[in-house]
Amino acid sequence: MTMGSFMTYVLHFSGLLVVILGLSIKPKMKVLGLVIAVSGFLLGTSPVWYSALTQPTDEEMYEAWREQQRLHQERMDNRQ
């Protein structure tokens, strides 16, 4: 298990605990409980948001694939 995947689990479970804490607050402080629950949700889903925001675009992936195909073709041409 890499450190990144371990931190993903830590964030997911800590976010879950914060959500449970926020939802278990007394009815008199309902707004505070909802704010805490939403914060826990954002904390728990932060690895998903991070990967969605930092992944390469389709165009970048296509260009990388084209470059890989070009290099492979050059290697095949140099063998002959």
C-alpha positions as CSV (number, residue, x, y, z in Angstrom):
1,M,0.0,0.0,0.0
2,T,1.5,3.3,-1.0
3,M,1.3,6.4,1.1
4,G,-1.1,8.1,-1.3
5,S,-3.6,5.2,-1.1
6,F,-3.2,5.1,2.7
7,M,-4.0,8.9,2.9
8,T,-7.0,8.3,0.7
9,Y,-8.4,5.8,3.3
10,V,-7.5,8.2,6.1
11,L,-9.4,11.1,4.5
12,H,-12.4,8.9,3.6
13,F,-12.8,7.5,7.2
14,S,-12.1,10.8,8.9
15,G,-14.7,12.5,6.7
16,L,-17.1,9.8,7.6
17,L,-16.5,10.3,11.3
18,V,-17.0,14.0,11.0
19,V,-20.2,13.5,9.1
20,I,-21.5,11.2,11.9
21,L,-20.4,13.7,14.5
22,G,-22.2,16.6,12.7
23,L,-25.4,14.6,12.3
24,S,-25.4,13.5,16.0
25,I,-25.4,17.1,17.3
26,K,-28.4,18.1,19.4
27,P,-31.4,19.5,17.5
28,K,-30.9,23.0,19.2
29,M,-27.7,23.4,17.2
30,K,-29.0,21.9,13.9
31,V,-27.3,24.5,11.7
32,L,-23.9,23.9,13.3
33,G,-24.4,20.1,12.9
34,L,-25.3,20.5,9.2
35,V,-22.2,22.6,8.6
36,I,-20.0,20.1,10.3
37,A,-21.6,17.2,8.3
38,V,-21.1,19.0,5.0
39,S,-17.5,19.7,6.0
40,G,-17.0,16.1,6.7
41,F,-18.5,15.1,3.4
42,L,-16.1,17.5,1.6
43,L,-13.2,16.1,3.6
44,G,-14.1,12.5,2.9
45,T,-14.5,13.1,-0.9
46,S,-11.5,15.4,-1.3
47,P,-9.3,12.6,-2.9
48,V,-12.0,12.2,-5.6
49,W,-12.2,15.9,-6.2
50,Y,-8.4,16.2,-6.3
51,S,-8.0,13.4,-8.8
52,A,-10.8,14.9,-11.0
53,L,-9.2,18.3,-11.0
54,T,-5.6,17.1,-11.7
55,Q,-6.1,14.4,-14.3
56,P,-5.0,15.2,-17.8
57,T,-7.5,16.3,-20.4
58,D,-8.6,14.1,-23.3
59,E,-6.5,16.1,-25.7
60,E,-3.4,15.7,-23.5
61,M,-3.9,11.9,-23.3
62,Y,-4.4,11.7,-27.0
63,E,-1.2,13.7,-27.7
64,A,0.7,11.4,-25.3
65,W,-0.7,8.3,-27.1
66,R,0.2,9.8,-30.5
67,E,3.8,10.5,-29.3
68,Q,4.1,6.9,-28.0
69,Q,2.9,5.5,-31.3
70,R,5.4,7.7,-33.2
71,L,8.3,6.6,-31.0
72,H,7.3,3.0,-31.4
73,Q,7.1,3.4,-35.2
74,E,10.6,5.0,-35.2
75,R,12.0,2.1,-33.2
76,M,10.4,-0.4,-35.7
77,D,11.9,1.5,-38.6
78,N,15.3,1.6,-37.1
79,R,15.3,-2.2,-36.6
80,Q,14.9,-2.7,-40.3
